[in-house]
Amino acid sequence: MSGTSTERMSNPSTRKVVVTGIGLALPGVATYGHLLGPLPVEGGFDPATGLRGREMRHKDRASRLALRAAEFALHDAGLTDTDATFTGAADTTAVVVSTNLGNVDSVCEAADTIAREGVRGLSPLGLPQTSSNVIAGWVAIGYGLRGPNLTLCNGTTSGLDALAWARNLIVAGRAEAAVVVGVEPANDVTAKLLGEPSTDAAVAVVLEPADAVASRGARPRATIAGYARARDLAAALIGAGVTEEKSIGLWLGDEAGAGAGHLLAGTRRIGLEAQLGPLSGALGVLQCAAGAAFLESDAPGNVLATAGGPRHDAAAALLLTP
């Protein structure tokens, strides 16, 4: 994706897309409602126990985190039965993953093995784990999802971009539902690359067309009403349809708001990275979860999620409405 021009959702009025399920695998956050308050909190996901189990074997840390978040989100959306078997339309359910670090531990391990032993030292069982799309692949395999399957690695805007791509797949008729996962692992490799400890974070949201949700009697949590990615925040806000007429009750953003101007003056703001640490590709999807919690609380106004800005090559904005 280029940040030199504003990129908007195509045909935004064709099909309304809503959030129906949310799942978290994030230490210090027990439920997505807690994202609106001071963080971290007591309880929440424990990687030491939550990443164990037969289905977690032979998988990198990011894939294991993503599988747990997807499990919780699909259950929350009412799309799995008591045996955690997917009950939706598997052929038309997409998986879209946002991650910037992803399976870097598996890639570095393979590179180290080649350096020590040559390519003959690589295990045939481990080599598939070096694929950049392995996380999305494991989520699809775990639930038999055969719709479009892709991974975005797009810097700070990646999570919001993934939500927009998933929405576009549904609007275009390429998918009837989408599991969107934002995930970043914390391990020695990521800490070495970043120069600081990273954050174990996985969040998944399920997107569906509003008409399909109504027909199966499910409960929509939020509507994705607009999105844009542009060189700066001011252009992204305009592209996403943020105007004075669309009152913003909550702004989820960690930037100082350069270019936001009077549109966001006095708006309540929550910076998730300031409380939880670096979230990278998981940020935008986690912002969506927090936005859904705000809209479910019946607080007045819509939700704006932003990522990127003056310190980055682009900015993205996502508008959520009830």
Beta strands, then each sheet from edge to edge (+ up, - down):
strand 1: 7-8
strand 2: 17-25
strand 3: 93-98
strand 4: 149-152
strand 5: 177-184
strand 6: 201-209
strand 7: 222-230
strand 8: 248-252
strand 9: 268-270
strand 10: 302-308
strand 11: 315-321
sheet 1: 1+ 7- 2+ 6- 5+ 3+ 4+
sheet 2: 1+ 7- 11+ 10- 8- 9-
end
